[in-house]
Amino acid sequence: MSTVEAVACCGPLAAPTLSDEQAEATAAVFKALADPARVRIVNVLATSGEPVCVCHLVEPLGLSQPTVSHHLKKLTDAGLLEREQRGKWAYFSLRPEAVETLAAVADMKGACCR
């Protein structure tokens, strides 16, 4: 299963049941978000109206550029981010499908998106 498929396979936590595949995919998303720096990256990207350059994440996060790049790779590999190369810099944004999936997974009211 690719990482993009994993995000698509996540199941709402309030669903009556989750298949093994849905549970594994949902756990993979939570694992990718299980670091405060990654949660802050998602917050910055969620509140930005446009893709954000990795160079603009270093100072707000208080981390070195290689550390920020490591966290961005983890989030990208999990299927949560899109990466766009512009010259020597990489720009990141949240994948629209990932945002919808995260909202559905966290929906504890039982509403299912699928």
N, C-alpha and C positions, 0 to 999 in steps of 0.2 A: 504494500500500500504506500503510495507516495504521500508526502507531507500535505500536499494540497487536498488529496483524497481524505487524509486523516481529519483535517478540519471539517470537511464536508460530512464526515461520518459521525461527528460528535452528536450525542443525544442529549435532550433536555434532562437535567437532573431530576425533575419532577415527573418524568415519563413513568407510566405504570411499570415498565421493565426496560432494561437496556440489554442489547445483545453484547456478547463478548467483544465484538469489533467496535461497537459504539463506546463501551466502557474503556477500552484501550485507547481509542482515539481521543476521548474526552480527557483521560489521564495525561496523554501526551501534551495536550494544550495547557493543562494546569501545570505540568512539569516545566514547560517553556516559560510560564509566567511566575514560577516559584522563586524568583529572585527580585528583591526590591528595585535593583537597577533596571531590570527588564520591565517591571510594572511602570516605573517612571518614564521609560522610553515610550511605552504604549500611551501613557498619558500625554506626553509631549506631542506625539504624532496624532493622537485623537483630537487635540485642541488646535492643531495647525490646519490651516485651510489649504495647504499645499505640501508637496514632499519636502522633507527636511534633510539637509546635508549632514553627513556624519560629523563634519567639522563644527556644526552648530549644536551638537549634543555634548561635546566634551566638557565645556565649562559649566553648563547647567547641572550636569550629573556629578561633576567633581571627580571624574575618572579620566584615566589616560586614554588616548585615542585607540591604542590596541585593545584595551579592555572594553571600550564602547563597541568597537568593531566585533569583538567576540560575542557580546550580548546581541548585537544586531544579527549576526549570523545564526545564533540559536533561534531567535524569533522568526527569521526568514526561513530557516530549515523546518520550523514547525508549521509553516504555511500561513503565518499571521501577517507578514510584511511583504511588500513588493519592493524590489531594488531596481533603481534606474541609474545607469552610469552616465555621467555628464563630464566629459574630459577626464581629469584624474580623480574627481570626487564622485562618491556614491550618494544618491538621494534615496530616502526611504519614506514609505507611506503605508498605512494600514490597508490590507486587502479588504475591499467592501464585503466580500463573502465571509471573511473572518469576523468582521464586526457583527454581521447578522448572526453568525453561528455563536459567537460569544454571548450575545444578548439572549439567544434562545437557550443556551446551556444554563445560563444563570437564572432563567425564568423559573422561579420556585412556585409560581401560582398555578402551574400545571398546563399552561397554554403551550401547545406544541406547534412548532413552525413547519413541520413536515408531515 
